[in-house]
Amino acid sequence: MPSRNRHVLAVVVLVPVLAALALWAFAWPASRIAPRDLPLGVAGPPAAAAQVERQLERHEGAFEIHRYADEAAARDAIEDRSVYGAVVVTPQGPELLTASAAGPAVAQFLQQAVAQQAASGGTAVKTVDVVPTPAGDPRGTALNAAVLPLALAGIAAGAVVTLLGLRGARAAIALLGASTLVGVVAAGIAHSWLGALSGDWWAEAGVLALSTLAVGGAVAGLAALIGPAGTGIGAALVMLLGNPFSGATSAPQMLPEPAGAIGQWLPPGAGTTLLRSVSYFDGAAATGPALTLTWWAALGLGAVLLGSSLRARRAGGEPAPDRRELSAVG
């Protein structure tokens, strides 16, 4: 078969396959959003708290119940990101503590679930938002929308470094510089202009830069090791798995398994979780996602340096062309 015909056939087959993969990756988790072992606290007198716990357990597999002595302990657990909310039994009736900053969709679900449960018992539920979203982004949409642009920025950084033929230390410096500028610009837009972030400005810029570097390093590193195909593999990994599995619009525990767990091991999911912790929760539960991003960035930059070294070694090992001296004849 002529090469041009093979190229046409490849386009005809590969494009629908990629479209199907993209549709599956984005539509499947979005259509299956529901709580799965969602951490939820219960506080109050032991007998009353046990009754509430039994009622919550009727939602089979939905909640992972944590028991606390009183409302203060439940609030501390929410602020430490140990739970997404808590039901507190008080003499005046049940009280629901939420944290819309941890995920507005989760807070809304908890309100509906607990209110419905209380309505069946003829009582009203008082809701208190312990860690609310900032006034500039009350629905949390700006942070959710930032996941895709950051992923694209990282992919673009890795692809441009590869296309320009930068190698070794120069490629690493370019990735570091581009990611730093992306972090500063993104923090300026999201924090200073939109008011969607409310934590320490420089810490947020660092998280945004690290998220970009993790993606850019992975794309450039794969390209350095396996060639131009690495750029496509890295981009596909981030766009088809990292972005839809990030849990940015809800929470990792609201996605079908193993999507939620996979998403937290990829840069977009880890970056979103870390940005929430730094911006809204004073850095609580930031260690895990910070380490994930750091490993991605370190391995990516290491692959860039390793690929350059291997290429230089192969070039140095090639036999020199046969040069014979010309001698005079006659």
N, C-alpha and C positions, 0 to 999 in steps of 0.2 A: 504494500500500500504506500503510495507517495506520502512524503512527509507532510505536505499541506493538508491532505485528507485526514491524516492522523491528528493534526492540530485541530481541525474542524470537529472531529469526533470527540476529542478531549474536551473542547469547550461545551459541546452539546450535552455531554454526560456530566462533567464536573460542576457546571453552574447549577443545574437542578439539585445535585447532591448537596452542594454548599447551602442552597436555599432551604432544603429540607432540614439540614443540621441546624441552621440558624433559627428556623421556625420552632423546631423541637426545643432547642436550648432556651429560648425566650418564652415560648408559650407554655411549655410543660410546667415549670415552677410557678409561673404566674397563675395558672389555672388550678393549682393544687395548694394554694396558700391556706394553711390552717395550723393551729398550735400543736406542736409535738414535743412533749416534755418541756414545755415553757416554764422556766423558773418563776414560781409565785409564792409569796409569803402569806402566812396566816398567823395572826397575833391576837392575844386576848386570854381570858380565863381558860384553863385547860378543857373544861367540859364544853364550853361554848365553841372554842376553837376546834375541838375534835368534831363537833357537829358540822361546822362549816367545811372542814376538810373532807368529811364523808360526802357532803353535797358536791364539792368540786371534783371528787374522784368519780362521779357519775359520768363526767366527760372523759371517757376512757382513753388514756394515753396523751391527753391534752396538756396536763400540768405536772410539773415536778414540785411538789409541795415542800416548803421549808417552814418550820415552826419557830416563832419568836415569842419572847416573853411579853413584850408590850409594843406600843406604837413607836416609841423612840428607837427600839432595836430594829423594827421593820423599816423605819426611815433610813437608818444607817445602812442597812443591807441594800436598799434601793440606790442610795448615793454611792455605794461601793460597787454597784453593778453586779451584785450577787443574784438579785431577782429583778424582774421587770415591774413588779407591783406587789401589793399586799392587801389582804382583806383583814381589817382590824375590827374585832367585836367589842363594842362599847355599850354602856347602859342605854344610850340613846338609839342604838341600832347599829347595823354594819356600816363601816366606813372603808372606802376603797382608796388606796394610795397608788398613784400611777407615776410614770416618768415619761412624758411625751417626748423628751429629748432623746430617750433611748430608742424611740420608734413610735411615731404618731399612730401608725396602723395598729400596733400592739396595744397601745393605751386605749384606743377606740374599741378594739375587740374585748378587752377586759371590762370596760364599762358596760358593753352590751351583755356579756356573759353574766357578770355579777348582778347587774340590774334585773335581768330576766330571772335569775335564780331568786333574788330577794322579792320580786313581784309575786312569785308563786307562793311565798310565805306571807304576803300582805305587808311587807315593810319597804321603806324607801332607803336608797343608798346615797350617802354623801360621798362625793368624789373630790379628792385633793390631789393636785398635780405637784408632786414633790420637786421634780426637776423639769420645769417646762421648757419648751422650745423658745428661742429668743423672739422678741417682738418683731424683729425684722423678717422672720421666717416662721410664722406661727404653725404652719402645716409641715414644716420640714422638707419642703419641696426643693429648695435651693441645694441643700446638702445631697439629696438623692440625685439631682440633676448633674452634680459635679463628678459623679463616678465615670461617666462616659468620656467627657472632655479630658480628664486626667489620664485615662487609659489611652486615648488617641494621642495625647501629647507624648506619652512614653513610647508608644509604637512609632510615632513620627521621629522621635529622637534616635531610636535604635536604627530605623531604616535609613535616615539621612546619614548617620555616621557610616553605615555600611556602603551606601551608594557613593559617598565621597571618597571611599577607599582609605579612611582613617584606620590606623591599626595601633595596637599596643597602648603605650602611655598616652599618645595623642587622642585616641578614641576614648579612653577612660576619662581624660580631662574634659573632653567635649561633652560627654554624657553627664559628668558631675556639674559642669557649668550650666548646661541647658536645664537640668533638673532643678538646680538652685534658683534660676530665674523663673521657672514655671511656678515653684513654690511661693516665691515672693509676689509674683503677679496674681496668682490665684488667691493668696491670703488678702491681698489688697482689694480684690473684687468681692470675695465672699464675706470678709470680716469688715473692712473699712467702708466699703460702698454699700453692699446689700444688707449688712448687719445680720447675716445668717449664722455666723460663728460668734461665740462670746467668751472664748478662753484667752489664754496668752497668745498674742499675735505671732511672736517669733516661734513659739512651739507649734502653732498651727502651720506656719510656713514651712517648718522643718518636716512635719508629717506629710504635707502636700509634696514637698520636694523628694522625700524618701519614697513615697508611693510612685512618683514619676520615674525615679531612678531604678526602682525595682522592675518596672515594666521595660524601660529602655535598655537596662543592662541585660535582661533576659533575651530580648529580641536581638540586640547586637551580639551577645555572647553565642547564641545559637548560630547566627550567621557566620561568626568567626570560626566556629568549629566544623560546621557541615556545609557551609556555602550559602548562596542566596536563598535556598529553600528554607533555611533557618528563620529568615525574616517572616515568611508566610506561616511557618509553624508557630512561632512566638506570637504573632498577631492573632492567629486563629485561637490559640489557647486563651489569650486574654479576652478576646471579644466573644467567643462562643461558650466559654465556661466561666471565666473570671467575672465578667460583667453581669450576666443574668443570674449567676449563683452567689452574688455578693450579699444578698439580703438587705441591700440599701433601702429599698422601699418598704420593708417590713422588719424582719429579723431572721437570723439564720435558723432559729427554732421554728419559724413559720414556713420554711421551705420543705419540700419532700426530701427524704433521705435517698441517696447521700449528698444531694445538692448543697444543703446547708453546710455540711462539714467540708466538702471540697472547696466551696467558695471561700471559707476562712483560711485555707492554705494557699490561696492565690492572691496576688497583690491587690486587686480591686476590693475584695471582701475584707482583707486584713487592713487595708488603708481606710475604709469606711468605718470599721470598728474602732480603729485607733483615733481617727479624727473625732468621733463622738466622745470618746473618753477624754481626750485632751481639751476639747472645746467646751463640753458641758459638765463633765464629772471630775474636774481637777486631776486628770490622769489616772483615775481608778481603772483597774483591770487593763492597763495599757501594755503590760510586759509581753504578753503572748503575741498580739498582733505586731508590736514593735520588733520582736525577734524574727517573726515571719518575714516582714519587709526587709529587715537587715540581711537575712540569709539570701533572699532573692537578689538584692543589690550586690552583695559580696560575691555570690556565685556567678552572677552575670558579668561583673567586672573581671573576675578571675578567668572566666571563659574567654573574654576579649583578649586578655594578656596571654593566655595559654594558646589561643588560636594564632596570634601573631608570632609567638615563639616557634610553634610547630611549622608555620609557613616559612619562617626564616631558616629553620633547620633543613627543611626539604630543599629550599633553594640553594643552600650552601652545600648540600650533599650531591647535587646534580653534577655529572662529569663536565669538565670544561670542554668547549669545542676543540676539535682537532686542528691545531694550527701548525702547518709544516713550513719550514723556512725554504725560501726559494734559493736555488743555487745557480750560479752562472753556467751556461752550457757552451762548450767549445772554447 
